[in-house]
Amino acid sequence: MRRLLTVFIALAALFAGPAPAATPGVTDDSIRIATIQDLSGPIAILGAPIRDGIVMRLDEENERGGVHGRKLRIAVEDSGYDPKKAILAARRLLGDGQVFAFLGNLGTPVVMATMPLIVEAGLPHLFPFSPHLATYAPTHPLKFQLFAPYRDYMDAAVRHLVGQNGYRRVGLLYQDDDYGLEVMRGVESGLAKRGLALVERTGYKRGTTDFASQIARLRAADCDLVVLATVVRETVAAAQEARKVGWPVDMLVTASGYSAQTHELGGAAVEGLYGVSVMPHPYPEGADGALNDWIQRYRTRYDADPNVWSAMGYDVADTFIQGLRAAGRDLDVAGFARAMASLNTTPGFLGGPTYHFSPEDHLGNRRGRMARIVSGRWQLVSDYLE
Amino acid sequence: MFAQVLLSGIANGCVYGLVALSFVLVFKATETVSFMQGELLMVGAFAAVLLVEGAGWPVLLALPVAVLALFALGALLEAVVLRRALGRPHLTAVLLTFGLGLALRGGVTMVPAATHQLHRLDLPLPGVIAIGPLQVAGAHLAVLVATGLACAALAAFFRFTRAGVALRACSEDPRVAALMGISPSRMHTLAWALGAALAGVAGVLLAPLTLVHPGMGLIALKAFPAAVIGGLSSLPGAIAGGVLVGVIEALSGLYLPEGAKELAVYGLMLLVLLMFPQGLGGRGATR
């Protein structure tokens, strides 16, 4: 079905011909896009700064006159992390016929529910905040992604750390859902390449409050590295439990734990924690030049410090703008998709990776960097890992 | 290691027990299983965070005020909503609590500061105390002590105060109690208010152990089996059930195969119900 659809869309794109007025969401002086965020649900902690980062980047472009003379407008919808609400929002936006593309939709359940509607309607589905394979593979002319699955990052991170620090007994604490299993696969494949296997694995359900038994179990297995497939709260709780019982084991957390909140809440317990960073955290202290300007602008605008999610939102919008520029003044979906499929971005001042797209590969980047909490803040301790 | 995990299980079990206690309190007085206790717990923790972070109150003042606020909230919900379910089938009240829980949670998530970051409630507690080979977290110790105090206070309330005795009378037989001059509707209010306050106590105790976030109420999923194991109508049974659930959960996580931990608690509930249909603390007549 999906393949048929791909063929159909490709044919439709071929025969669509030059009819600029018919491109949804595009007028002579504006381009309207949409994003579905979680602004009220369980990951609103990510959704709000992502939205702020995206909107800020678009507005900056508009102040400079827009892209090829077109101002950028965005419709922000709140899904509350609920696929049902997300589908309603997507239908509403698609029904208007006033949207050119969807940018940076947040949350795997939301993305899995809405992505088929969006690409079936013939709109680009760009850079969702969902590290799911289906967002870029198999290659679809309208799907583009910046963020690799956890598996890719964790495979490289585990290999790097084991190689560097010589760990022999690696254990895993994982959230018992898709996210945790995805990380587990990455850790296992990374270890296998070093001739190792997990010596212990122990799960927890979302909402778990106490990690005493999990930490005891990992300790009983005599682990020398514990990989945490956790989110911020559980990262802090697990590290605190280990330190409480006097176990100074090294720990590595996924990109989900790479947040300033981890060290703000975890304090001394998370000192030395390794993490995977896809985008560096924009710390105001020690920032200089363009980064410092950006932080000040963000603060003035939102009355809050930017975090790594604000930076990602900004980056997503920036990549979209680079794609629009490459597509030229005569803008239609097929032309934009062609331009995207050969885009090589220039890195920005935020310190994120460069993104390379090709007609065969619509995932812009597969590599993350190692970071470590030193003196109460994340510091990057490696280059991009192969 | 065994003792360490056991202790952690007991402390966690005490929080389950407190929430279970609030289930039981409400159930005894109103014969309603309240599905909003978890959300009340979350609201209690947020109330304390609001007072400390928002209003800048000292923690030791904020905690009792947050619990009192929950007491008032419980009374308010009863007066405005739950009272209307009196005399209707029990399911009405049960569904109302379910809806109120959703509303409470929705209300909290509407506040950006609540959802956009996790919060921490810093109690003036020692970090870790070494007792022999055991490393005891100050927060765990506080939970143990506070649970003991809360139980003692409740026991004293039910034994020595007029309101407590009246509440007991009402839950034994509301008609006879009414004939004796007790107002069942006021007792109804009191029961809901106390239930909410207990959930609030559990919330502020849980806050240092986990962090304060809108999903905290999920703990009620563990507290409910604790209440059932304890017999749903026995106050000591609820605490015992909670501690049992906490301990079983912790030890099964340590010794049983991966994944069994989540099943163990519910398995235990089924086993107890099979062997003791009244629950461990249940006695005598069924109604």
Interface residues (C-beta under 8 A of the other chain):
Chain A: S40 G41 P42 A44 I45 A48 P49 G80 D176 R201 T202 G203 K205 R206 G207 T209 D210 A212 S213 Q214 A216 R217 R219 A220 V232 R233 V236 A237 K244 V245 G246 Q261 L265
Chain B: M1 Q4 V5 S8 G9 A11 N12 V15 T109 M110 P112 T115 H116 Q117 L118 R120 V128 Q135 A137 L206 L209 T210 L211 H213 P214 G215 L218 I219 L221 G246 E249 A250 L251 S252 G253 L254 E258 G259 K261 E262
